[in-house]
Amino acid sequence: MVSSSILVSTILLVFFSTTILCSEQRNVTALLHDCYEKQIQMEFFASNVYLTFAHRLAYDGVYHGFADFFFESAEEEREHGKKFLDFHNVRNHVSHLRDITISEELSSIITVNEMLRKAKTLEDDVFSNMRTLHGYAVEAGHSETVHFIEKVTLEEQTIAVKQMHDLVKRLDHNNNSTILLQMMDQDLRKKKVKQP
């Protein structure tokens, strides 16, 4: 009697432990999928914001270097989004893209200083979500996703974050002067500032 109750207890314990582990694995996989879709959405959102900034600067016709910089940054973010989409699609995952709307606040930014600060914040947010995605992939045991992030996207994103931080730091260090903005614009025109 005692041994049969121990056997039943052991079987129940193993069954429920396996069920709990499977449930936790499904939760992590769901979180991974949600975070993946968020990353794709963030990449395309950043691309659209940069395109808005680039258009605004090109229209004003003063800072051509910054306009080109934002056009190139928009294309880069779009490429990142496409890479994530392609990676996701190859693994037979359905991606649900949502409307990308840029708030009135963002679309009304007119100064280069504000644009660079917002771009820095966007790059930080995209990088932060990418790190979260990487963490979920490690936790879920998705080695392909871990490899993809580490080998394909992480370095590009790190360079973009550093570049935005350097530009904003340069602005802050020189009290946001107009002369400095013109010099930075000339540097960007001459491609002295490395593009990621």
N, C-alpha and C positions, 0 to 999 in steps of 0.2 A: 504494500500500500504506500509506504513512504517513498520507495524508489519510483513508483509510477507517478506520484504527485511531483516529485523532483523532475522527472522526465517531462511531464506536462508543463511545469514551470519553466524549464529550460527551453522547450519548444516555443512557448509563448514569448519568452524573453527574446529569443533569436528572431522570431517572426516580427515582433513589434520593433526591435532594433533595426531590422532590415527595412521595415516599412517607414520608420522615421528617417533613416538614412536616405532612402529613395525619395521621400518627400522633401528633405533638405536639398538633395541634388536637383530635383525639379525646380525648387524655389531659386537656387543659385543660377540654374540655366535660364529661368524666366527673367531674373534680374540681369543676366548677361545679355539676353536678347533685347530687353528694354533699353539697357545702357548702349547697346550697339546702335539701335535706331536713334537714340538721342544723339549719339556721336555723328551719325550721318546728317541728321537735321542741323546740328550745330555747325558742321562744316559748310553746308549750303547756306545757312543763315549768315555766317561770317562772310562768305563770298558775296552775297547780295548787299551786305552792309558796305563792304569795301568797294563794290561796284557803284553804289550810291555816292560814296565819298569821292571816288575817282571822277565820276560824272560831274559832281558839283565843282571840283577843282578845275577840271578841263573846261567847263562852261565859263567859270570866272576868268580863266586864261592867265592867272598870275603864277601859280605854282605848278608848272608842267612836270617837274621832277616828282613831286608828291603825287600828282595825278597818275603818272606812269607807274609809280610805286604801288599805289592802291589798285590799279588795273591788274598788275602782275600778281599782287597778293590775292585779289579776287579769283584769278585764274588758278592760282596755287591751291586755295581752299576748295575750289570746285573740283580740282583733280583729286584732292584728298577724299572728298565726298564720293567721287566716282570709284576710287580704289576700295573704300569701305563697302560701297554698294556691290561692286563686282565680287569682292571676297565673300560677302554675305550671300549673294545670289548663287555663286558656284557651289555653295554648301546647301542649296535648296531651301534657304530661308526666305520667307516673304518679308519684304520691307514695306512698311506703310509710311510713305512720305506724306507729311501734312503741309498745309499752306504755309509759306514763309512770308510773314508780314513784318515789315519794318515799322516800328512805332513812329509816331509823329515826332517824338523827341529826337530819335536817331536821324530821321530824314531831314530835320531842320538844323542839324549841326553845320555851322558854316566856317568855323576857324580850324586851321590845321592843328593847332594845339589840342583842341577838343577831339578832333578825329583821331589823332595819334593816341590820346589817352583812352579813348573808347576801343580802339584797335588793340591796345595793350590788354585791356580788360577782357575782350573777346578771346584773344590768344590764350590768356591765363585760364579762362573758363573751358575752352576746348582742350587744353592740355590737362586740366584737372579731371575732366570727364574721361579722357583717354587713359589716365592713370587708374581711375575707378574701373573702367572697362578691363584693363589689364589685370587688376586685382581679382575681379570676378572670373576672368578666364583662368587664372591660376587656380583659384578656389574650385572651379568646376572641372579642372583637369583638361581644358581645351587647349592642347599644346599648339594646334595650328593657329589659333587666335593670338596666343602669347607670342609665337614666332612672328606672325604678321605685324603685330604692333611693334615688337622690338626691332625687327629687321627692316621694315618698310616705312613705317610712319613716325615712329618716336623721334628719330634724329631730325627729320624735317621739321617736326613740330617744336622741338627744343630750339632749333636754330631760329625759327620764326618768333618764338617767345623772347629769346635773347635779343634779337634784332629790334623788336618793339620796345623792350625795356631799355636798350641802349639809346634809341631815338628819344624816348621820353626823358631819360636821365640827362641826355645832352640838352634838352629843352630846359629842364629844371635847373641844371647847373648854371645856365646862362640867363636865367630870369625871363625866359620866353621872349627874347628880343626879336624884333622883326628882321634885323640884320642877320641874326643867326638863322632864322627860318629861310631867308634867301640863300645863305651859304649852304645850308643843308639841302635845299632844293637844287642848287647847282651841283652839289656832290651826287645827288640822286640822278641828275641828268647825265652826269659823266660816269655813272655806275661805280663811283668810288665806294658806296655803301653796298656791301655784298648782298645779293639776293639769295635766299635759301633755295 
